[in-house]
Amino acid sequence: MTALPLEHVHVDPETPTEGPEPAVVVLHGRGANEQDLLPIAREIPETYHIISLRAPDRLQGGYTWYELDLSAGGLHQSQPDRTDFRRSLDLVDESIDAAIETYGLDPDRIGLLGFSQGAITSLSLLLESPVDYQWVAALHGYLPASHRELAPEGIADKPVFIAAGSADQIIPEARTEAAAERFDALGAAVEYTAYEAPHGVGGEELADLVDFVDRLDDRQ
């Protein structure tokens, strides 16, 4: 295992090209692990490296990026524990820097793909440093209070794919929609859809995600 701060799985592109290659950094949801989203990540273009990171803390049979702050009134009002969240954001950032050097990735073509806690983490990382990411796909997440008021330079026209589930009982559609509205207000190139789905990724959502990544070159 290569020495990144976070345990991970690396998958080489099926169709290598000359020079530095693009990569998608994959962040799983609460209670899952670095294997969980690989079937989804493998559907994106064959020229991408896949770097799937494992969250730092154990949770039952899987891992978590942070504990939940439930002080606002329960799961649907929950926020990331600020100390845990800050640590995970930094660990992901450090792991991406290490992966760029280790695997010869193109630093200008790094995408983030996150589900649930991983989506929350991905959106927050984009707001902290838009220049570091070519695009973000956030599935069934929300924008935490700690990052809601950030308005960084470099976010305008950034491709952001945000997906919600109309039957999601973990992260309600309204929370995800609010994140999409915030990024739209900041000028990002937001593609937002609420699918008739629970807390998971269905076939239509996956097809739209793949299409979003396929069209990235057309946006540049």
C-alpha contacts under 8 A as a table, 3 or more apart, distances in Angstrom:
res1	aa1	res2	aa2	distance
1	M	7	E	7.93
2	T	102	T	7.72
3	A	98	A	7.95
4	L	7	E	6.68
4	L	8	H	7.76
4	L	94	E	7.85
4	L	95	S	5.24
4	L	98	A	5.88
4	L	99	A	6.87
5	P	91	L	6.40
5	P	94	E	6.81
5	P	95	S	5.43
6	L	53	L	6.27
6	L	54	R	6.17
6	L	55	A	7.19
6	L	56	P	6.81
6	L	91	L	6.84
6	L	92	V	7.38
6	L	95	S	6.23
7	E	53	L	6.06
7	E	54	R	5.40
7	E	55	A	7.97
8	H	34	E	6.25
8	H	51	I	6.69
8	H	52	S	5.37
8	H	53	L	4.35
8	H	54	R	5.62
9	V	34	E	6.62
9	V	35	Q	7.55
9	V	50	I	7.71
9	V	51	I	5.86
9	V	52	S	5.15
9	V	53	L	6.65
10	H	49	H	7.22
10	H	50	I	5.59
10	H	51	I	4.77
10	H	52	S	6.50
11	V	49	H	5.78
11	V	50	I	4.97
11	V	51	I	6.71
12	D	16	P	7.94
12	D	48	Y	7.41
12	D	49	H	5.00
12	D	50	I	6.71
13	P	16	P	5.48
13	P	46	E	5.53
13	P	47	T	4.95
13	P	48	Y	5.09
13	P	49	H	4.97
13	P	50	I	7.59
14	E	46	E	5.07
14	E	47	T	6.36
14	E	48	Y	7.90
15	T	46	E	5.40
15	T	47	T	5.11
16	P	21	E	7.72
16	P	47	T	5.86
17	T	20	P	7.91
17	T	21	E	6.85
17	T	47	T	7.11
18	E	21	E	7.74
20	P	104	G	5.58
20	P	105	L	5.01
20	P	106	D	4.60
21	E	47	T	7.11
21	E	48	Y	6.67
21	E	49	H	7.17
21	E	104	G	7.20
21	E	105	L	5.09
21	E	106	D	5.06
21	E	109	R	7.58
22	P	47	T	7.02
22	P	48	Y	5.12
22	P	49	H	6.27
22	P	105	L	5.97
22	P	106	D	5.37
22	P	107	P	7.76
22	P	108	D	7.88
22	P	109	R	4.84
22	P	110	I	5.91
22	P	111	G	7.98
23	A	48	Y	4.82
23	A	49	H	4.36
23	A	50	I	5.72
23	A	51	I	7.11
23	A	105	L	6.58
23	A	106	D	7.49
23	A	109	R	6.57
23	A	110	I	5.12
23	A	111	G	6.27
24	V	41	A	7.71
24	V	48	Y	6.57
24	V	49	H	6.28
24	V	50	I	5.17
24	V	51	I	6.24
24	V	110	I	5.88
24	V	111	G	4.63
24	V	112	L	5.61
24	V	113	L	6.63
25	V	50	I	6.16
25	V	51	I	4.78
25	V	52	S	5.74
25	V	53	L	7.28
25	V	96	I	7.65
25	V	110	I	7.22
25	V	111	G	6.10
25	V	112	L	4.90
25	V	113	L	6.08
26	V	34	E	7.86
26	V	37	L	7.17
26	V	41	A	7.45
26	V	50	I	7.24
26	V	51	I	6.06
26	V	52	S	4.43
26	V	53	L	6.15
26	V	112	L	6.09
26	V	113	L	4.84
26	V	114	G	5.78
26	V	118	G	7.80
27	L	34	E	7.43
27	L	37	L	7.90
27	L	52	S	6.35
27	L	53	L	5.87
27	L	54	R	7.29
27	L	55	A	7.78
27	L	112	L	7.65
27	L	113	L	6.25
27	L	114	G	4.60
27	L	115	F	6.64
27	L	117	Q	7.92
27	L	118	G	4.48
27	L	119	A	7.23
27	L	121	T	7.89
27	L	122	S	7.60
28	H	32	A	6.25
28	H	33	N	6.17
28	H	34	E	6.36
28	H	36	D	6.56
28	H	37	L	6.33
28	H	52	S	7.96
28	H	53	L	7.58
28	H	54	R	7.32
28	H	55	A	7.64
28	H	114	G	5.96
28	H	115	F	5.57
28	H	116	S	7.39
28	H	117	Q	7.05
28	H	118	G	5.06
29	G	32	A	5.69
29	G	33	N	7.64
29	G	64	T	7.16
29	G	114	G	7.45
29	G	115	F	5.28
29	G	116	S	4.97
29	G	117	Q	4.83
29	G	118	G	5.22
29	G	119	A	7.81
30	R	59	L	7.87
30	R	62	G	7.70
30	R	63	Y	6.35
30	R	64	T	4.76
30	R	65	W	6.90
30	R	116	S	7.11
30	R	117	Q	5.83
30	R	118	G	7.85
31	G	58	R	7.87
31	G	59	L	5.58
31	G	60	Q	6.88
31	G	61	G	6.76
31	G	62	G	4.40
31	G	63	Y	4.82
31	G	64	T	5.62
32	A	35	Q	7.98
32	A	36	D	6.18
32	A	61	G	7.61
32	A	62	G	4.65
32	A	63	Y	5.63
32	A	64	T	7.38
33	N	36	D	5.60
33	N	53	L	7.96
33	N	54	R	5.54
33	N	55	A	7.11
33	N	62	G	5.58
33	N	63	Y	5.85
34	E	37	L	7.02
34	E	38	L	7.54
34	E	52	S	5.35
34	E	53	L	5.37
34	E	54	R	4.73
34	E	55	A	7.85
35	Q	38	L	5.49
35	Q	52	S	7.39
36	D	39	P	7.48
37	L	40	I	5.35
37	L	41	A	6.21
37	L	52	S	7.90
38	L	41	A	4.93
38	L	42	R	5.95
38	L	52	S	7.33
39	P	42	R	5.28
39	P	43	E	6.88
40	I	43	E	5.50
40	I	44	I	7.56
40	I	206	L	7.15
41	A	44	I	5.78
41	A	50	I	7.01
41	A	113	L	7.95
42	R	45	P	7.86
42	R	46	E	7.85
42	R	50	I	7.80
43	E	210	V	6.67
44	I	48	Y	7.54
44	I	210	V	5.37
44	I	213	V	6.75
44	I	214	D	7.50
45	P	48	Y	6.11
45	P	210	V	7.74
45	P	213	V	7.46
45	P	214	D	6.71
49	H	105	L	7.80
51	I	99	A	7.79
53	L	92	V	7.83
54	R	63	Y	7.10
55	A	58	R	7.95
55	A	63	Y	5.49
55	A	64	T	5.29
55	A	65	W	4.90
55	A	88	S	7.50
56	P	63	Y	6.72
56	P	64	T	6.64
56	P	65	W	6.20
56	P	88	S	7.26
57	D	63	Y	5.31
57	D	64	T	5.28
57	D	65	W	6.50
57	D	66	Y	7.43
58	R	61	G	7.43
58	R	62	G	5.87
58	R	63	Y	4.26
58	R	64	T	6.16
59	L	62	G	5.16
59	L	63	Y	4.78
59	L	64	T	5.96
60	Q	63	Y	7.44
64	T	67	E	7.30
64	T	117	Q	7.92
65	W	84	D	7.19
65	W	85	F	6.81
65	W	88	S	5.98
65	W	117	Q	6.85
65	W	118	G	7.68
66	Y	80	P	6.23
66	Y	81	D	6.22
66	Y	84	D	4.88
66	Y	85	F	5.49
66	Y	88	S	7.31
67	E	80	P	6.30
67	E	81	D	5.52
67	E	84	D	6.71
68	L	78	S	6.20
68	L	79	Q	5.89
68	L	80	P	5.03
68	L	81	D	5.45
69	D	72	A	7.68
69	D	78	S	5.51
69	D	79	Q	5.10
69	D	80	P	5.68
69	D	81	D	5.15
70	L	73	G	5.81
70	L	74	G	5.05
70	L	75	L	6.40
70	L	77	Q	6.96
70	L	78	S	4.81
70	L	79	Q	6.83
71	S	74	G	7.05
71	S	78	S	7.28
72	A	77	Q	5.75
72	A	78	S	6.45
73	G	76	H	7.80
73	G	77	Q	5.91
73	G	78	S	7.24
74	G	77	Q	5.52
74	G	78	S	5.91
75	L	78	S	4.92
75	L	170	I	7.27
76	H	170	I	6.97
76	H	171	I	6.42
76	H	172	P	7.01
79	Q	144	P	6.19
79	Q	145	A	7.19
80	P	84	D	7.48
80	P	85	F	5.99
80	P	144	P	7.16
81	D	84	D	5.51
81	D	85	F	5.89
82	R	85	F	5.05
82	R	86	R	6.00
82	R	146	S	7.89
83	T	86	R	5.33
83	T	87	R	6.37
84	D	87	R	5.22
84	D	88	S	6.28
85	F	88	S	5.16
85	F	89	L	6.12
86	R	89	L	5.19
86	R	90	D	6.26
87	R	90	D	5.26
87	R	91	L	6.17
88	S	91	L	4.93
88	S	92	V	6.07
89	L	92	V	5.29
89	L	93	D	6.20
89	L	121	T	6.77
89	L	125	L	6.81
90	D	93	D	5.05
90	D	94	E	6.10
91	L	94	E	5.10
91	L	95	S	5.97
92	V	95	S	5.00
92	V	96	I	6.14
93	D	96	I	5.27
93	D	97	D	6.41
93	D	125	L	7.99
94	E	97	D	5.17
94	E	98	A	6.26
95	S	98	A	5.05
95	S	99	A	6.05
96	I	99	A	4.97
96	I	100	I	6.16
97	D	100	I	5.29
97	D	101	E	6.65
98	A	101	E	5.31
98	A	102	T	5.99
99	A	102	T	4.92
99	A	103	Y	5.67
99	A	104	G	7.63
99	A	105	L	7.24
100	I	103	Y	5.71
100	I	104	G	5.46
100	I	105	L	4.59
100	I	106	D	6.91
100	I	107	P	6.44
101	E	104	G	5.41
101	E	105	L	6.93
102	T	105	L	7.96
105	L	109	R	7.99
106	D	109	R	5.47
106	D	110	I	7.04
107	P	110	I	6.03
107	P	132	D	7.31
108	D	132	D	7.03
108	D	133	Y	7.03
108	D	134	Q	6.45
109	R	133	Y	6.83
109	R	134	Q	5.29
110	I	132	D	7.26
110	I	133	Y	5.18
110	I	134	Q	5.48
110	I	135	W	7.16
111	G	133	Y	5.64
111	G	134	Q	5.53
111	G	135	W	4.83
111	G	136	V	5.55
111	G	137	A	7.81
112	L	122	S	6.11
112	L	133	Y	7.26
112	L	135	W	6.52
112	L	136	V	4.68
112	L	137	A	6.10
112	L	138	A	7.95
113	L	118	G	7.63
113	L	119	A	7.03
113	L	122	S	7.06
113	L	136	V	6.04
113	L	137	A	4.79
113	L	138	A	6.09
113	L	139	L	7.85
114	G	117	Q	7.40
114	G	118	G	4.15
114	G	119	A	3.95
114	G	120	I	7.49
114	G	121	T	7.45
114	G	122	S	6.00
114	G	137	A	6.40
114	G	138	A	5.14
114	G	139	L	6.11
115	F	118	G	4.73
115	F	119	A	4.56
115	F	120	I	7.79
115	F	138	A	6.13
115	F	139	L	4.69
115	F	140	H	6.00
115	F	141	G	6.63
116	S	119	A	4.98
116	S	120	I	6.33
116	S	138	A	7.78
116	S	139	L	6.27
116	S	140	H	5.07
116	S	141	G	4.55
116	S	142	Y	7.91
116	S	171	I	7.62
117	Q	120	I	5.04
117	Q	121	T	6.14
117	Q	141	G	6.53
118	G	121	T	5.01
118	G	122	S	6.02
118	G	138	A	7.69
118	G	141	G	7.67
119	A	122	S	4.95
119	A	123	L	6.17
119	A	137	A	7.42
119	A	138	A	4.34
119	A	139	L	5.70
119	A	140	H	6.79
119	A	141	G	4.95
119	A	142	Y	7.24
120	I	123	L	5.41
120	I	124	S	6.26
120	I	138	A	7.28
120	I	141	G	5.13
120	I	142	Y	5.44
120	I	143	L	5.93
120	I	144	P	6.98
121	T	124	S	5.19
121	T	125	L	6.15
122	S	125	L	5.15
122	S	126	L	6.28
122	S	136	V	6.89
122	S	137	A	7.86
122	S	138	A	6.72
123	L	126	L	5.18
123	L	127	L	6.43
123	L	136	V	7.21
123	L	138	A	6.82
123	L	142	Y	7.93
123	L	143	L	6.65
124	S	127	L	5.19
124	S	128	E	6.25
124	S	143	L	6.93
124	S	144	P	7.62
124	S	147	H	6.20
125	L	128	E	5.05
125	L	129	S	6.25
125	L	130	P	7.71
126	L	129	S	5.34
126	L	130	P	4.80
126	L	132	D	7.64
126	L	133	Y	6.70
126	L	136	V	7.46
127	L	130	P	5.81
127	L	147	H	7.25
127	L	150	L	6.55
127	L	151	A	7.24
127	L	152	P	6.39
127	L	155	I	7.44
128	E	150	L	7.73
128	E	152	P	7.22
129	S	132	D	5.77
129	S	133	Y	7.64
129	S	152	P	7.59
130	P	133	Y	5.77
130	P	134	Q	7.95
130	P	152	P	7.39
130	P	153	E	7.58
130	P	154	G	5.65
130	P	155	I	5.63
130	P	158	K	7.85
131	V	134	Q	7.45
131	V	154	G	6.20
131	V	155	I	7.94
133	Y	136	V	7.26
134	Q	158	K	7.09
134	Q	159	P	7.37
135	W	158	K	6.34
135	W	159	P	5.04
135	W	160	V	5.88
136	V	159	P	6.67
136	V	160	V	4.98
136	V	161	F	6.27
137	A	160	V	5.86
137	A	161	F	4.52
137	A	162	I	5.97
137	A	209	L	7.53
138	A	141	G	6.32
138	A	160	V	7.66
138	A	161	F	6.13
138	A	162	I	4.92
138	A	163	A	6.48
139	L	161	F	7.99
139	L	162	I	5.84
139	L	163	A	4.79
139	L	164	A	6.46
139	L	201	V	7.73
140	H	162	I	7.57
140	H	163	A	5.71
140	H	164	A	4.80
140	H	165	G	6.68
140	H	171	I	6.49
140	H	173	E	7.87
140	H	176	T	6.46
140	H	199	H	6.85
140	H	200	G	7.68
141	G	163	A	7.98
141	G	164	A	7.46
141	G	171	I	6.51
141	G	175	R	7.54
141	G	176	T	5.64
142	Y	171	I	7.60
142	Y	175	R	5.45
142	Y	176	T	4.68
142	Y	177	E	7.91
142	Y	178	A	7.41
142	Y	179	A	5.54
143	L	147	H	6.72
143	L	148	R	6.15
143	L	175	R	7.70
143	L	176	T	7.47
143	L	178	A	7.70
143	L	179	A	5.18
144	P	147	H	5.68
144	P	148	R	6.11
145	A	148	R	5.06
145	A	149	E	7.80
146	S	149	E	7.70
147	H	150	L	5.49
148	R	182	R	7.74
151	A	155	I	7.93
151	A	186	L	6.76
152	P	155	I	6.31
153	E	156	A	7.50
154	G	158	K	7.68
155	I	158	K	5.44
155	I	186	L	6.83
155	I	187	G	6.72
155	I	188	A	5.70
156	A	186	L	6.51
156	A	187	G	4.47
156	A	188	A	4.66
156	A	189	A	7.27
157	D	187	G	5.93
157	D	188	A	4.38
157	D	189	A	4.66
158	K	187	G	7.90
158	K	188	A	4.78
158	K	189	A	5.35
158	K	190	V	7.83
159	P	188	A	6.34
159	P	189	A	4.70
159	P	190	V	6.08
159	P	191	E	7.80
159	P	216	L	7.79
159	P	219	R	7.97
160	V	188	A	6.80
160	V	189	A	5.96
160	V	190	V	4.80
160	V	191	E	6.23
161	F	190	V	5.95
161	F	191	E	4.85
161	F	192	Y	6.10
161	F	209	L	7.31
161	F	212	F	7.25
162	I	176	T	7.50
162	I	180	A	6.46
162	I	190	V	7.25
162	I	191	E	6.15
162	I	192	Y	4.81
162	I	193	T	6.72
163	A	176	T	7.32
163	A	192	Y	5.78
163	A	193	T	5.18
163	A	194	A	5.82
163	A	195	Y	7.28
163	A	205	E	7.38
164	A	168	D	7.60
164	A	172	P	7.78
164	A	173	E	5.35
164	A	176	T	5.85
164	A	177	E	7.23
164	A	192	Y	7.93
164	A	193	T	6.36
164	A	194	A	4.48
164	A	195	Y	6.10
165	G	168	D	4.88
165	G	172	P	7.29
165	G	173	E	5.69
165	G	194	A	5.31
165	G	195	Y	4.91
165	G	196	E	5.83
165	G	197	A	4.75
165	G	198	P	5.39
165	G	199	H	6.44
165	G	200	G	7.81
166	S	172	P	7.32
166	S	173	E	5.52
166	S	194	A	5.95
166	S	195	Y	5.89
166	S	196	E	5.17
166	S	197	A	5.88
166	S	198	P	6.82
167	A	172	P	7.65
167	A	173	E	7.71
167	A	196	E	6.31
167	A	197	A	5.27
167	A	198	P	4.48
167	A	199	H	7.44
168	D	171	I	5.88
168	D	172	P	5.44
168	D	173	E	6.67
168	D	197	A	6.56
168	D	198	P	4.00
168	D	199	H	4.73
169	Q	172	P	5.99
169	Q	198	P	6.69
169	Q	199	H	6.73
170	I	199	H	6.42
171	I	175	R	6.73
171	I	176	T	7.41
171	I	199	H	7.39
172	P	175	R	5.66
172	P	176	T	6.97
173	E	176	T	5.30
173	E	177	E	6.07
173	E	194	A	6.97
174	A	177	E	5.01
174	A	178	A	6.11
175	R	178	A	5.20
175	R	179	A	6.63
176	T	179	A	5.18
176	T	180	A	6.50
177	E	180	A	5.03
177	E	181	E	6.21
177	E	192	Y	7.60
178	A	181	E	5.03
178	A	182	R	6.22
179	A	182	R	5.11
179	A	183	F	6.36
180	A	183	F	5.27
180	A	184	D	6.08
180	A	190	V	6.73
180	A	192	Y	6.37
181	E	184	D	5.00
181	E	185	A	6.12
182	R	185	A	5.08
182	R	186	L	6.38
183	F	186	L	4.99
183	F	187	G	6.46
183	F	188	A	5.51
183	F	190	V	6.80
184	D	187	G	5.15
184	D	188	A	5.36
184	D	189	A	6.88
184	D	190	V	5.89
185	A	188	A	7.53
195	Y	204	E	7.92
195	Y	205	E	7.00
197	A	200	G	6.96
197	A	201	V	7.65
197	A	202	G	7.02
201	V	205	E	6.13
201	V	206	L	6.57
202	G	205	E	5.41
202	G	206	L	6.20
203	G	206	L	5.12
203	G	207	A	6.15
204	E	207	A	5.12
204	E	208	D	6.27
205	E	208	D	5.19
205	E	209	L	6.18
206	L	209	L	5.01
206	L	210	V	6.22
207	A	210	V	5.22
207	A	211	D	6.21
208	D	211	D	5.02
208	D	212	F	6.08
209	L	212	F	5.02
209	L	213	V	6.43
210	V	213	V	5.26
210	V	214	D	6.09
211	D	214	D	4.93
211	D	215	R	6.20
212	F	215	R	5.37
212	F	216	L	6.62
213	V	216	L	5.30
214	D	217	D	7.39
215	R	218	D	5.39
215	R	219	R	6.95
216	L	219	R	5.32
216	L	220	Q	6.86
217	D	220	Q	5.46
